[in-house]
């Protein structure tokens, strides 16, 4: 073979090899970038380095694939744990919203049911259909929907009565156990502030407000390198009281998300809470939702400025030293007109003043 032809063939082979190597290198880089991107944007892929809260149930938001409804649920991924905080008001809506966000509820470390109101627990039936054995924490009450027990000494005895007129024939069990509306669920009842695992605590408080007096509520406090991340449900015991309890764990309150129960509060009460959180407790960032209330959204945004984070339905809040709303960088701090209409309509539909609702009438009478 002539040398010139041989040299040409060799050159072509070298070019092919170089191009192949370049293609493989680019493909490898592309794959690594893609995996990294998925890991940082998908709410289902929690890692030890990822800290975020994804709002799965609320009455305002910008994600057209999700259904707005009165209630609250959020996926909390922090300190290497995946925690579902509350389950919303409707199992069908929770299922839709979870699927729209690509959240895998079969991979949870545990669930927190903050309190007995239906707009926070009714979605549990869907969760149990996909994850029936998941560990659930709920507040302990004397008689409650989560189940309970009492010593039989709690009632007066009538020793002189015949056996057929006495409870249990006159020989009650030492501990009387009462059922739950969630039979088969793996529920552990919490009656006092409890550290579940190092750095993750359930704050247990009782409401003293008219309309919700004696209502027990759990809040989730996570102690991080940046301070306390606090997730609240409805704050029936008072958001200031909950924050004060969290400050006992760590006085640096870094971030608060959830409902503040100021939905019908008047401006002086709203301003007092905003000032207390900002000036007294020096909260770094705030991301209110659910029953916080429209005027309170606006007041908190004025008080906290760019440390107020929009937390509508579908928003993923990336935590850390400088928290940001990752799902919608264009979102404004307050609700737009469409949000306001939906929020107001849902609020009007939820006027139940019994134990199953937000006690709107009772609150309105006491503000």
C-alpha positions in Angstrom: 0.0 0.0 0.0 1.4 3.4 -0.9 2.6 5.5 2.1 0.3 8.4 1.2 -2.8 6.2 1.2 -1.7 4.5 4.5 -1.1 7.9 6.1 -4.6 9.1 5.0 -6.3 6.0 6.5 -4.4 6.4 9.7 -5.4 10.1 10.0 -9.0 9.2 9.4 -8.9 6.5 12.1 -7.4 8.9 14.5 -10.1 11.5 13.8 -12.8 8.9 14.3 -11.3 7.8 17.6 -11.0 11.4 18.8 -14.6 12.2 17.8 -15.8 9.1 19.6 -13.9 9.9 22.7 -15.3 13.5 22.6 -18.8 12.2 22.2 -18.5 9.8 25.1 -17.0 12.6 27.3 -19.9 14.9 26.4 -22.5 12.2 27.0 -21.0 11.5 30.4 -21.0 15.2 31.3 -24.5 15.6 30.1 -25.7 12.6 32.1 -24.0 13.9 35.2 -25.6 17.3 34.7 -29.1 15.7 34.1 -28.8 13.5 37.2 -27.7 16.5 39.3 -30.5 18.6 37.9 -33.1 16.0 38.7 -31.7 15.6 42.2 -32.1 19.3 42.9 -35.5 19.9 41.4 -37.6 16.7 42.0 -39.4 16.8 45.4 -39.2 12.9 45.5 -35.4 12.7 45.7 -34.3 13.7 49.2 -30.7 13.7 50.1 -28.8 14.5 53.2 -27.8 17.8 51.6 -31.3 18.8 50.5 -33.6 20.8 52.8 -36.9 21.9 51.4 -40.6 22.1 52.0 -43.1 21.4 49.2 -46.7 22.7 49.7 -49.1 19.9 48.6 -52.4 21.4 49.8 -53.6 25.0 50.2 -56.3 27.4 48.9 -54.0 29.6 46.8 -51.2 29.0 44.3 -50.0 29.2 40.7 -49.6 25.6 39.6 -52.5 24.9 37.2 -52.0 21.1 37.5 -52.9 21.2 41.2 -56.3 21.7 42.8 -56.8 24.5 45.3 -58.8 23.6 48.4 -59.1 24.7 52.0 -56.7 22.8 54.1 -52.9 22.1 54.5 -50.3 19.5 53.7 -46.6 19.8 53.1 -43.7 17.5 52.4 -40.8 18.4 54.6 -37.4 17.0 53.5 -34.7 17.9 56.0 -31.9 16.4 58.1 -32.1 13.3 55.9 -35.8 12.7 56.7 -38.9 12.9 54.6 -41.9 14.0 56.6 -45.5 14.5 55.5 -47.0 17.3 57.7 -50.8 17.0 57.6 -52.9 15.6 54.7 -55.4 18.2 53.7 -59.2 18.0 53.5 -60.0 15.7 50.6 -58.2 12.4 49.7 -59.0 12.8 46.0 -57.5 16.3 45.9 -54.4 15.2 47.9 -53.9 12.3 45.5 -54.1 14.7 42.5 -51.7 17.2 44.0 -49.2 14.6 45.1 -49.1 13.1 41.6 -48.9 16.5 40.0 -45.7 17.2 42.0 -44.3 13.7 41.4 -44.1 13.0 45.2 -43.7 9.4 46.3 -45.6 8.9 49.5 -44.4 5.3 49.9 -41.0 6.7 50.9 -41.7 8.6 54.1 -39.9 8.4 57.5 -43.1 9.5 59.3 -46.2 11.6 59.2 -47.4 14.3 61.5 -51.1 15.0 62.0 -51.1 18.4 63.7 -54.7 18.3 65.1 -58.1 16.8 64.7 -59.7 19.2 62.3 -60.9 17.7 59.0 -59.0 20.1 56.8 -55.7 18.7 58.1 -56.5 15.0 58.4 -59.1 13.9 55.9 -56.5 13.1 53.2 -55.1 10.4 55.4 -57.3 7.7 53.8 -55.4 8.2 50.5 -52.0 8.1 52.3 -52.9 4.9 54.0 -54.0 3.3 50.7 -50.5 3.7 49.3 -48.5 3.5 52.6 -50.6 1.6 55.2 -47.8 1.0 57.7 -46.3 4.4 57.8 -45.6 5.8 61.3 -48.0 8.6 62.2 -47.7 11.0 65.1 -50.8 12.7 66.4 -51.8 14.7 69.6 -53.1 12.7 72.5 -56.6 13.7 73.7 -58.8 12.1 76.4 -61.3 11.2 73.7 -60.3 11.8 70.2 -60.4 10.7 66.6 -56.8 9.4 66.8 -57.6 6.9 69.6 -56.9 7.3 73.3 -56.8 5.6 76.7 -57.8 6.5 80.2 -57.4 4.8 83.6 -60.7 3.4 84.7 -60.3 5.4 87.9 -61.5 8.4 86.0 -65.2 7.7 86.8 -67.0 7.5 90.1 -68.0 4.1 91.2 -71.4 3.0 92.6 -70.4 0.1 94.7 -73.9 -0.5 96.1 -75.4 -1.1 92.6 -76.0 -4.6 91.3 -73.4 -5.8 88.7 -75.9 -5.4 85.8 -76.1 -1.7 86.5 -72.3 -1.2 86.7 -69.8 -0.5 83.9 -68.1 -3.7 83.0 -70.1 -5.5 85.6 -68.2 -3.6 88.3 -64.7 -4.8 87.2 -63.5 -2.5 84.5 -60.0 -2.9 82.9 -57.3 -0.9 84.6 -56.8 1.0 81.4 -59.8 1.7 79.1 -58.8 2.0 75.4 -60.8 3.9 72.9 -60.8 3.5 69.2 -59.8 5.7 66.2 -61.5 6.7 63.0 -58.4 5.4 61.3 -58.5 1.7 62.2 -55.2 -0.1 61.4 -53.2 3.0 61.2 -49.8 3.0 62.9 -50.6 6.0 65.2 -48.4 7.1 68.1 -50.0 9.7 70.4 -48.0 12.6 71.7 -49.0 14.4 74.9 -46.0 16.6 75.5 -43.2 18.3 73.5 -41.0 15.3 72.3 -37.8 15.0 70.4 -38.4 12.2 68.0 -34.8 11.9 66.7 -31.9 14.2 67.3 -32.7 17.7 66.0 -36.4 16.9 65.2 -39.0 17.8 67.8 -42.8 17.8 68.0 -44.0 20.8 70.0 -47.3 20.0 71.8 -49.4 22.9 73.0 -53.1 23.4 73.8 -55.3 26.2 72.6 -56.9 28.5 75.1 -58.8 30.6 72.5 -62.6 30.7 72.5 -64.0 28.2 70.0 -60.9 26.0 70.1 -60.3 25.8 73.9 -58.5 22.6 74.9 -57.7 21.7 71.3 -54.3 20.0 71.2 -51.9 20.8 68.3 -48.5 19.6 67.2 -45.9 21.8 65.4 -42.7 20.5 63.9 -39.4 22.1 64.9 -36.1 21.1 63.2 -32.8 22.4 64.7 -30.4 23.1 61.8 -27.0 24.7 61.5 -28.9 27.9 60.4 -31.3 27.8 63.3 -34.8 26.4 63.9 -37.0 25.6 61.0 -40.6 25.6 62.3 -43.6 24.2 60.4 -47.0 25.1 61.9 -50.4 23.9 60.9 -53.1 26.3 62.2 -51.4 27.7 65.3 -54.6 27.5 67.4 -52.5 27.8 70.6 -51.1 31.1 69.1 -48.1 31.5 66.8 -46.3 33.5 69.4 -46.7 30.7 72.0 -45.4 28.1 69.5 -42.4 30.2 68.6 -41.6 30.8 72.3 -41.6 27.0 72.8 -39.4 26.5 69.7 -37.0 29.2 71.1 -36.4 27.0 74.1 -34.7 24.5 71.7 -32.7 27.2 70.0 -33.4 30.9 70.3 -32.4 31.5 66.7 -35.6 31.0 64.7 -34.5 30.8 61.1 -37.6 29.9 59.2 -41.4 29.5 59.8 -43.9 28.0 57.3 -47.6 27.2 57.6 -50.8 28.7 58.9 -50.9 31.4 61.6 -54.7 31.3 62.2 -55.2 35.1 61.7 -57.7 34.6 58.9 -60.3 36.9 60.5 -58.1 38.9 62.8 -58.2 42.7 62.8 -55.3 44.9 61.9 -54.0 45.6 65.4 -53.8 41.9 66.2 -52.1 41.2 62.9 -49.5 44.0 63.4 -48.8 42.8 66.9 -47.9 39.3 65.7 -45.9 40.6 62.8 -43.9 42.9 65.0 -43.4 40.2 67.7 -42.1 37.7 65.2 -39.8 40.3 63.5 -38.5 42.4 66.4 -38.8 40.1 69.5 -38.0 36.7 68.1 -36.0 38.1 65.2 -37.2 35.4 62.8 -35.0 35.3 59.7 -37.5 34.1 57.0 -41.2 33.6 56.9 -43.4 31.6 54.5 -47.1 31.8 55.6 -50.0 29.9 54.1 -53.4 28.3 54.8 -55.3 30.1 57.6 -52.8 33.0 58.0 -55.3 35.3 56.2 -55.0 37.7 53.2 -54.5 40.9 55.2 -51.8 39.0 57.3 -50.0 38.0 54.1 -49.7 41.6 53.2 -48.7 42.8 56.7 -46.0 40.1 57.0 -44.6 41.0 53.6 -44.4 44.6 54.6 -42.6 43.7 57.8 -40.2 41.1 56.5 -39.6 42.5 53.0 -37.5 40.1 50.9 -37.4 37.7 53.8 -41.0 37.0 53.1 -41.4 33.9 50.8 -44.4 33.1 48.7 -45.7 29.7 49.7 -48.7 28.9 47.6 -49.9 25.5 46.5 -47.1 23.7 44.6 -44.3 25.9 45.8 -41.1 24.2 46.8 -39.2 26.2 49.4 -35.5 25.5 49.3 -34.1 26.0 52.8 -30.6 26.6 54.1 -28.9 29.9 55.0 -30.8 31.8 52.3 -34.2 30.2 51.7 -35.9 30.7 48.3 -39.1 29.6 46.6 -37.8 27.4 43.9 -41.1 26.5 42.1 -42.0 29.9 40.8 -39.3 32.6 40.8 -41.8 35.0 39.2 -44.2 34.7 42.1 -45.1 37.9 43.9 -45.1 38.0 47.6 -48.9 38.5 47.9 -51.8 36.8 46.2 -53.0 37.9 42.8 -56.7 38.6 42.0 -57.4 35.0 40.9 -55.8 33.7 44.1 -57.9 36.1 46.2 -61.1 35.0 44.5 -60.4 31.3 45.0 -59.1 31.8 48.6 -62.2 33.9 49.6 -64.6 31.4 48.0 -63.0 28.5 49.8 -63.0 30.4 53.1 -66.7 31.1 52.7 -67.4 27.4 52.2 -65.5 26.4 55.3 -67.6 28.2 58.0 -68.0 25.0 60.1 -67.6 26.0 63.7 -67.5 22.5 65.1 -64.4 20.5 65.9 -64.0 19.7 62.2 -63.6 23.2 60.9 -61.6 26.4 61.2 -64.1 28.0 63.7 -64.4 31.1 61.6 -67.5 32.4 63.4 -66.0 31.9 66.9 -62.9 33.7 65.9 -64.8 36.6 64.3 -66.7 37.1 67.5 -63.5 37.2 69.6 -61.3 39.5 67.6 
